[in-house]
């Protein structure tokens, strides 16, 4: 058996685990982890471990939050078509507590950011 560790960073998520190759002889699987940047050798507690590691850029906490904010803004923009007055009004955000508001800067691409006023829904809802 093996376990995996996920580290949710701001801009990326890292995954580390010790792969097993139980079916190596019979199933055409490799007998050991191939060399490369993904391989990490660890000496710990008198034992040696060969671990797989990889960083998934763009899948961190802050990136996930921005993706949600961007989706809400884009959905609002699509539903209002040519009417831009919605941009000056609060946008309902299901992840904000009812009754609260927050100004959040939304990044659309590297050079395009805009601050929007998000508000929690009128009533809480079950997830």
KAGIFEN-V964498 format. One record per backbone hydrogen bond with DSSP energy under -1.0 kcal/mol. NH is the residue of the N-H (numbers start at 1). CO is the residue of the C=O. Records with the same first field share a line. If there is no record, write none. Layout:
NH=CO  CO
This chain:
5=16
7=14
9=7  12
13=56
14=7
15=54
16=5
17=52
24=21
27=23
39=36
40=51
42=49
44=47
47=44
49=42
51=40
52=17
53=38
54=15
56=13
58=11
59=56
61=9
63=10
64=60
65=61
66=62
67=63
68=64
69=65
70=66
71=67
72=68
73=69
74=70
75=71
76=72
77=73
78=74
79=75
80=76
83=80
87=84
88=85
89=86
91=117
93=119
96=93
100=97
102=118
104=116
106=114
108=112
109=112
112=109
114=106
116=104
118=102
119=91
120=100
